[in-house]
């Protein structure tokens, strides 16, 4: 009887919390368009269902789980950015969206065949300083076996208060006995700027990975340091940057445009009172030639920076079309230390365009979200009169065809064959030349081919897939015996061809191998430095800095540069 009372009490508390959530949402809804009667009616219906479920359901009900399921289902019909965050997930939320600071050892881990593997230690943090290496298998933490533990379990065990110990038992490839390590936790704060340095022709380069706390300050500090080299130009790399805090993007734009310039406009349901974000300080570099790199994973705050600098004709955008996230989220506190993150507005770049590409209010017959139709896309003008368009992300001024690796290369990466060879390479060669100049020799590549001969990797070429389809069709038509000699001959040729593919795609496989090997010695910074000479987007930017006439023509919209990303072109 006491257990039932406790369960009912828990359900009642959860219900009260949920009613407060609905009350908050209902308040805002009623303030604009909702009828009070409809709000009250829906609350009563939900309360009645929840009450009957808690009292009469045949099995015991987990009140917290049921409530979260109900909330998630309610929000799931809106957009993927409107989310409920229970107390148990608050820290992970802060790490992802607010601050990348925590107490721990500083390493990423992966899971392979039930094993917990160190994917990459961060340079300068406890994992790296304490001797943990990529490829090491974590067996125990504080004598607790990691068998059956998931990512959340292991992460929680590794994190903790600063200056406390973490006892690890690891198995290192090539070493017979397990190794005991004791690491001292530190405050782990990974920078928003993962790398900056000088490129050929006195061009500066800043790689910005995210827009969390202090992102603008880190970009500013990097720029100050780079300016010691008499810069001819700057490349701001926002590729694979999913965004973060909107205000940080405004501050970054402020480094390059004068005080009082509109950067972004935020419009909510109350369109009569938009929020206008303007630069508030004198620009650090209002005249420095500037390029911004974007790709399909550049989103949100990245698109604000790229889009506003493009609209203001302040920078040339290079790469591929960005993701197209023009929505703004705000976090509201809820009872019992939980949060709800709500999409509250859309943002618009200085020209007036919203780059949101998916319309979550419009869904097809299968319930899938649709893209904004080309017929609904509107033309806007940049400061100098260039045509830009809404509804489809930021289209670059100079489009660079994205690099696509072959299926073989992707298979070797995803199957950890490249990773494991890099681990073996590092064990046999404790030192290597500088990351920028490292090249895998032909003899070393042959060693990799030999390494693969002892491993199994599922790789089917395009021709092989077509042959499989042909074989299936022949069986259906009862013509397998008729075609069998030809099919067997093709199979033999394909088998030989697949072996030759290791040499056909040698250059790109070597590039991927070199990057992974370099990371064993020089970590994330080395991986970046090694990639720069072969970076197609970056090379396009460096080339453009040397052609001031073309650079000026792009920003003025002369020739074929007056229209950027028109649908259908």
HELIX and SHEET records of a PDB file:
HELIX    1   1 UNK A    2  UNK A   32  1                                  31    
HELIX    2   2 UNK A   36  UNK A   56  1                                  21    
HELIX    3   3 UNK A   63  UNK A   76  1                                  14    
HELIX    4   4 UNK A   87  UNK A   89  5                                   3    
HELIX    5   5 UNK A   90  UNK A   97  1                                   8    
HELIX    6   6 UNK A  126  UNK A  129  1                                   4    
HELIX    7   7 UNK A  151  UNK A  158  1                                   8    
HELIX    8   8 UNK A  200  UNK A  202  5                                   3    
HELIX    9   9 UNK A  215  UNK A  226  1                                  12    
HELIX   10  10 UNK A  227  UNK A  229  5                                   3    
HELIX   11  11 UNK A  246  UNK A  254  1                                   9    
HELIX   12  12 UNK A  271  UNK A  273  5                                   3    
HELIX   13  13 UNK A  301  UNK A  311  1                                  11    
HELIX   14  14 UNK A  374  UNK A  376  5                                   3    
HELIX   15  15 UNK A  407  UNK A  414  1                                   8    
HELIX   16  16 UNK A  417  UNK A  428  1                                  12    
HELIX   17  17 UNK A  442  UNK A  452  1                                  11    
HELIX   18  18 UNK A  462  UNK A  476  1                                  15    
HELIX   19  19 UNK A  480  UNK A  504  1                                  25    
HELIX   20  20 UNK A  506  UNK A  532  1                                  27    
HELIX   21  21 UNK A  536  UNK A  545  1                                  10    
HELIX   22  22 UNK A  548  UNK A  556  1                                   9    
HELIX   23  23 UNK A  559  UNK A  561  5                                   3    
SHEET    1   A 4 UNK A  83  UNK A  85  0                                        
SHEET    2   A 4 UNK A 338  UNK A 349 -1                                        
SHEET    3   A 4 UNK A 262  UNK A 267 -1                                        
SHEET    4   A 4 UNK A 275  UNK A 278 -1                                        
SHEET    1   B 3 UNK A  83  UNK A  85  0                                        
SHEET    2   B 3 UNK A 338  UNK A 349 -1                                        
SHEET    3   B 3 UNK A 327  UNK A 334 -1                                        
SHEET    1   C 2 UNK A 101  UNK A 104  0                                        
SHEET    2   C 2 UNK A 186  UNK A 189 -1                                        
SHEET    1   D 4 UNK A 107  UNK A 112  0                                        
SHEET    2   D 4 UNK A 115  UNK A 121 -1                                        
SHEET    3   D 4 UNK A 137  UNK A 141 -1                                        
SHEET    4   D 4 UNK A 144  UNK A 145 -1                                        
SHEET    1   E 5 UNK A 107  UNK A 112  0                                        
SHEET    2   E 5 UNK A 115  UNK A 121 -1                                        
SHEET    3   E 5 UNK A 137  UNK A 141 -1                                        
SHEET    4   E 5 UNK A 165  UNK A 171 -1                                        
SHEET    5   E 5 UNK A 179  UNK A 184 -1                                        
SHEET    1   F 6 UNK A 193  UNK A 199  0                                        
SHEET    2   F 6 UNK A 203  UNK A 208 -1                                        
SHEET    3   F 6 UNK A 233  UNK A 237  1                                        
SHEET    4   F 6 UNK A 290  UNK A 294  1                                        
SHEET    5   F 6 UNK A 316  UNK A 319  1                                        
SHEET    6   F 6 UNK A 398  UNK A 399  1                                        
SHEET    1   G 2 UNK A 358  UNK A 363  0                                        
SHEET    2   G 2 UNK A 369  UNK A 371 -1                                        
SHEET    1   H 2 UNK A 379  UNK A 381  0                                        
SHEET    2   H 2 UNK A 387  UNK A 389 -1                                        
END                                                                             
